[in-house]
């Protein structure tokens, strides 16, 4: 059916007709069905015929051109804007139309944040994700304090800083509140070094209370983890993919981001080893248990869709590509827990990492062994799991004193 359309497209007039077959091939590679591809092509045929009536060539195709077509066309489908975006990206990758130049923000706020970004990147060596977090908190503070400007940092008072933190921190998690205060301290230190401030306001940023080891890690028992794994429907392609993902989380204690980043070259089948792309750009080599290896091999041989990405785990629906981020794995874990009728207070992918550590501890593993499996760089990070060894803690507890001198 699609082949018939492509043969007919040779007779279709318009500035876009020549590019439709290659675009169709790229859609097929991304896993779109023939029916979906044909619908997208007809949408582009309409756009091309409109451009021909306007005397436009493919070199004139850009976002404003598409917006003009959409405004004047009354038969735009719900998925057509996405198709136009995909087609423009395809033409840009092929060098047919120039890359879109983002409008440069020349506002004073953008200039300040740009200079701060260069400082964080060149002098502090922070990774892009951390820089974005820092900038978001700093931007919020500056907008609340100065609105549109002018940005006179000599007028910032310690009370401005403390009021800002005390107003926002209660609505955040402890970790995010810590990140906010760290970002503000970094920014004020930067301004003081540049001479933009007469006083160093770092000390005016309140400290967020976070008593280390104050809580018990959330976890599931080994039996509950087994129930969750058994609830996966391994008769479907999606179920077998999710089963392999859950095993990596449950048996190796991987972080969600590490599973998302896993690539073909990271698996050494002959040596039964797997390379983990961990935090801080560290790469760790770990043994691949036979249970996990079998599930991975089954998914790769039977179910993984053909696509260009080297990622091991990809979306089962078009467009076929790796997961956008760790949040996709959180969804997989949540659905697995619901199928098994399990309702722990924590439902993210990290729950399985905690559960593995707890199970190892109760099986007699030492803290050093748990830290090695979880790839903790600092031994103190593993200490929190000592709190779930209730039997060991009970043996250390002193008897409660009895009144009356007895």
N, C-alpha and C positions, 0 to 999 in steps of 0.2 A: 504493500500500500504506500509506504513512504517512498520506495523506489519509483513508483509510478508518478508520484507528485514531483520528485526531483527531475524526472525526465520531462514532465510537463513544464517545470519551472524554466527550462531553456527557452520556452516560447513566451514567458512572462517578461513584460517590458518594465523598465524602471532602473534607477541607479543602483539598487541593492541586489538585483537578480543574480549577478555574477558571484556574490559572496554567500548566497544562501546554502549551496551544497556543502561548503566547508564548515559553515556554522552548524548545519545539521549533523555533520560528522562529529563535531566537538560535543554536541548535546548527547549523541548516542554514547560517546565515551564516558560521559558523566552519568549514564544510566537511565536516561529518559526513554520512555516507551515511544514506539512509532507514532501512536496517536497523539501524545503530548508534543512530540517534535513537529508533527504536521500542523497542529494548532498554532504553535509559535511561528512557523513559517508563514502561514496565512496572515497572521497579524503583521508580519514584516512586509509581506506583499502589499497590504493596504498602505503601510507607511511609505513604501517605495513608490507606489503609484501617485500618492499625494505629493511626494517630493518632485516627481517628474512633472506634474501639473504646475508646480511652483518654479520649475526651472532650476532645481537644486541638484547638486551632485553628491556622491557619497562623502566627499571631502567637507561638505557643509554639515554633515550629521554630527550633532552634539546634543547636550541636555536641553538647551533652549529650543532647538529645532523640534525635539521630541515633545517638549511641553506645549509648543504651539500646535502641533498635530493633535495632541490629546485634547486641548481646549476646543478645537474646531471639529473634532470627530465625535459622533454620538454613540458609537458602538464599541467602546473600549471595554474589554473584559477585565475581570478582577486580576488575572495574572499577566495582563499585557504590560503594565509598567515594569514588572520584573523581567519580561522578555526583552524589552528595549534596553534595560540596563545590561543584561547578559550580552546582547548583540554589540553594544558599544564597547564593552570590555573585550569581546572577541576581536573587533576591528582594531582596537588599540594594541592588543598583543601582537596582531599581525602587522602592525605598522601602517595600516591603511588610513587611520585618522590619528591626529596628535593626541598625546596624553592631556587629560584635563588638568589645567593649572588651578590649584585651589586659590581662592581669593586670600590675599595676604592681609592679616589683621595688623593694622598699623597703630592701634590704640595704645595709649600709655600703659594700660594693664598688660597687654600682650607683649610689649617691649620689656617690661619688668620680669614677667614670667619667662620670656625667652633668655634673658641674661642669667636668670637663676637656673634655668635648665642647663645652660652651657657650664655653669659652675658645678652643678651636681654631676654632670657627665665627665667633664675633663679633670676636675680637681678632686672630687669625691669618688669617682669611679662607680657610681650607682647604675644598676640595670634599668632599662627603659620603664618596666612596670612600676618600680619603686618611684622613679621620677614622676610618673603620671599621678601616683597617689599623693606625693608631696605637693605637686602643683595644684591638685584639686582642693586641698585644705587651705593652701596659701591664697588661692584665688577667692575662696569663700570668705576668708578673713578680710582680704583687701576690699572686696565689694561691699561687705557689711560696714567696714570702718570708713571707707572713703567714697563709696558709691562710684561715681564716674571719674573721680579725681578732683583736683590735682593730688598726687600722692606725696604728701609731705610727711616723711617718716619720723621727723623730729617731734611731731605732734602725737605720736602714739604713746599712750600712757600704760603703765602696768595694769591698771584696772580694765583697760580695753581688752587686754589679752586674757586676763583671768575671767572676765565676764563672758567672753566668747567661748572659752573652754567649758566653763561651768554650765553654760546654756546648752551646749551640744552633746557633751559627754554622756549625760544620763540616757540619751536615746540610742547610744551606740553600744556595741559589744566592748568588752575590756580591751581586746586586741586592737580594734579599730580606734578606740580612744587613745591607746598608747601610740599608734601610728600618727594620729593627729598631733599630739603633743611633740613627738619627735620631729615632725615636719616643721612645726612652728619654731622650735628651738633652732633647727637647722637654718631656717630663713632669717631669723633675727641675728644669728651668728654671722651669716653671710652679709647682711646689711651693715652690721657693726664693723666688720673687716673692711668693707668698702667705704666707710666713713659716712654712710647715709644716716646713721643714728649716733647721737651724742652719748647715749648710755646703752649698755648691753642688757637687753630685755630677756635674755635666756632664763634668768632666775625667776622671772615673773610668770612663766608658764607653769600652771599647777601640775602636780604629780598625780597620776591616776593610780588609785589603790589597786593592787593586784597581788594578793598574798600567794606566793609560790607554794605549790603542793597543798592548797587549801581545799581542793575538791578531789573526788575519786573519779578516775577515768571511766567513761561510759563504755560498756562492753557487752557482748553476748557470750553465752556459754558455748562450748564446743558443740553441744547437741543442737543449740539454736542455729549456729552457723551451718551445721549439716542440714537442718530442715530448710533453711533458705536456699542452699544449693540444690537440694532435691526438688524444690518447687519450680526450678527452671524447666521450661518446656523444651526439651532437647530434640523434639520432633520437628522443630522449625529452624530456619536459618538464623533468625534473630535470637531465638532462645539459645542456640549453640554459641553464638557470638557472646551473648551476655554471660553464659556459663563460664566461658574462658576468661572473661574480664573479672568476674566475681572470684574465680580461683586465684588469679594473680593478686587480687586484693586480700583474700582470706589466707592463702598459704604462704605468700611471700611478704605480705605486709606492705605492698607498694602504695605510694600516694597516688591519688587520682591523676595528677599531672604527669606522673611517671608512666602510667599506663597509656595515657593519651599520646605521649611522645614516643612510644615504642615503635621501632622501625624494623624492617626485614633484617638488615645487617646486624641488629642487636642480638639476634638469636643464633647461637652456635649449636646446631643440632647434634653434631658428632661428639662434642665435649659436654653436652647437656648443661650448657651455661647460657646465661642471659645478661646482657649489659643494661644497667639501669641508668637513665639520664636523670640524675637527682638534683636536689637543690644546690644552688651556688655553682652550677655548671660542672658538678662532680659526676664522673662516670664510675659506677661500681659494677663489679662482676659478681654474679650470684649463681649458685647451682639451680638448675631447672628441674624440679621434681617431676617424676614420670606422670603423675596425675595431671599436672598443669600442662606439661608438654603434649600429652595425648589430646587434651581439649583444644590446645592451640593448633595442633596439626589437623585435627578434624575440621575446625573452622576454616583454616586456610585452604585446605583441599576441596572442601565441599561448598562453602558458603560465602567466602569473601568475594565481593563483586570485583570485576575487572575495572581498574582505574589507574590513573597515572601516579597517584601518591605512593610514597614508600612507607607510609604509616601502616601498622599492622591492622588496627581497628578503624573501620570506616562506616559511614552512614549506609544503611540498607536502602534508603530512598534517594532518588536524584535530588540535587547533584551529588554524585559519589565523591566524597572527600573525607579526610580525617575529621574527628570531632573538633568542634570549635574551641572547647575548653573543658576543664574538669567538671563543670556543672552537668555535662551530659552523663557522666558516670554517677553523680549523685542521684540523678533521675533513675538510672538503672538499678541502683541499690534500693531506692525507695520502693520501686515496683516489685522487686524481689522480696522485700520484707512484707509488703502487702499480700503477695501471693501465699507466703508462708504463715500469714496471720500473726506476724510478730510486730510488736509496737514499742520498741525501745524509745527512750526520750531523745536520743541522738540517732538520726537516720542518714547521715552522710556517708561517703565512702571511707572516711577516716575511722568510722565505727569498727570496720573489719581489721584495721591496723591495731587498734586498741585491743580488740578481741584476741588477735593472735598473740600479742605480748602477754596478756593475762593468762591465756591457755598455756603458754610456755612456762610462765612463772609457776603455775599450779602443777605443772608436770615435773618441776625440779630444776628448771634452767636457771642459771645465774644471771645477775644483772648485766654482766659483761657480755654474755651470750645473747641476751635479748637486744642489747645495744648494737651488737654486731649485725644481727639480722635486720634490725630497723635502720641500720646505717646512721646512727647518731654520732655526730662529730665530737660532741662533748658528753662525757659519762653522766654528768648531772641531769641531762635530759631524760635519762631512763629512770631516775629515782622515783618518779611519780607512780610507777607501777608497783613499787613496794607496798603501797597502801591497799592494794587489792589482795595481798597475801594475808587474809584474815587469820588463818591458822597460825602463821608465823608470828603475827603481831599479838595474838592471844597468849602465846607462850612467853612473851616478853612483858606482858602487863602485870603490874603489881596488884596484890589483893587490896580491895577497898577497905580502908580502916573502919573498925567497928567502935562505936561510941562506948562510954563507960569504962574505958581503960582495958577492955578485953581484946 
